Amino acid sequence: MSDPGDRDRSGRRRRRRGGVGVRKEKEENNETVVTPASAKPPIILAKPANDRSSSSDASRSAEPKPVVMLKSRADERRSQLTTTTQSIPGMLAGEHAPTQPIYHIQKNPALLGSVGNEDYGQSRLAPHPEMITPAKLIDELMQWSDTGMEMLIDQTDFFVIGVIGLQGVGKSTIMSMLAGNVQEDTVRSDSLVFKAQSRDVQAVCGHQTSGVDMYITHERVILLDSQPVFSASVLDGMAHMDKKFPPEYSTVENWAEMQSLQLMTFMLTVCNVVLVVQDWFADANLFRYIQTAEMLKPSRPSSGHETVPSADDAPEYYPHIVFLQNKAKREDFIVDNYLVMNNVIKRMFHQTKLKLKGDLSLSDVDAIIPGLKQRTKNTDLVNLFLVPNVDSAADSNKDHISTLLPHYRGYPSFELIARKLRNQLLSMPRTLLTHTTLSEKNWFHYAAKTWDGIRKSQFLSEYNRLLP
């Protein structure tokens, strides 16, 4: 039993303060003595010296290196000076020679020239290759063709000249002269850029050009030669076609007439200058259809690269018109006769918005019609130009008398007049076809949109419905 003195007033047992020390003493007295035989040898885990060095290097390399975002200019100059100073003795001894940085210039395909120029160094300076033969812009089935896209480049300094006229008036010959052919090339039709009618084609009263042909000169002048409008040969070909004509046309004649109007409307929309070629003065029906094509001309189609207001708010585009009297005779070069032809055209087109005055005239070349410049000082002339028939050796010697006197023709040579015509055409003002400046490739896409819009035009469909 416990001693009553060991309890406190509440009856609880008191804890002795020396209990812990007594217990420790007992544990120390009860400790067993361990003999050396019963102790186990210690195991020390360690690596060789070589492994230690490699592991320390690996741990150092694994540590993340600080990334220097900005470096002061003073530190950079100090490092450059230190590197240069350390390398001077070696450079003097010839151990290390200073090396220059080597730069490799890569070819950028987007900067290369036109198709066929694979040399990058000459693509920007060398002239672009000229076309050998014309490319089809619109084929004989009146479908758009992309064959001429290869010869177009991304530059804005170009000029578009188109031609319209009846069959056999010399459209292809005139366009070939503008393309660079000379008078001697007219002897053979195969030597011309735009092939003219051969004797076999003339014998069957056929036409040579079908659709629209495109040729680009080295001066970046785009020439468009079209098939004859209101041609009996074209009508005959439509009548003998195997497939039936489209159902929206009531007769084949209406189909041929609408096709001619589509071509004329296309030329008035995509060309800077349109040549109206005729070989006799004057066909009133041709003038009437030109005004009809002007009336049916669609508005400017919106292109993807334009960021301008709608086409309804912008003014319409109208090209320059040049009336070219081909195969002109001696009496046509008389001043009075020339003024009569000028007044007839001016009266027939007095309500037109086409630009047909003040850009090209024979009065600028006094050697062609002497006295014309003095008679027309205060007169606003239309763009009327006379071109004589192509001379040949037989024609020049037909009326030639066996004397020393030269043959009198009454006008200069065909080659001189053709050169004057070409110079005046290329010097005509170049107005914008759209709201923005177009490159050659952009013009091609613009022309494709224009032709597609003309084929689907509601104005042309309504005009076709009113035909008899």
Salt bridges, closest charged atoms under 4 A:
ASP57 OD1 - ARG60 NH1 4.00
ASP75 OD1 - ARG78 NH1 2.76
GLU130 OE2 - HIS218 ND1 3.60
ASP157 OD1 - ARG430 NH1 3.24
ASP213 OD1 - LYS136 NZ 2.97
GLU219 OE1 - ARG422 NH2 3.05
ASP236 OD1 - HIS240 ND1 3.34
GLU316 OE1 - LYS297 NZ 3.84
ASP336 OD1 - ARG375 NH2 2.96
ASP359 OD2 - HIS320 ND1 2.65
ASP391 OD2 - ARG409 NH1 2.93
GLU440 OE1 - ARG220 NH2 2.71
ASP452 OD1 - LYS456 NZ 3.61
GLU462 OE2 - ARG465 NH2 2.36
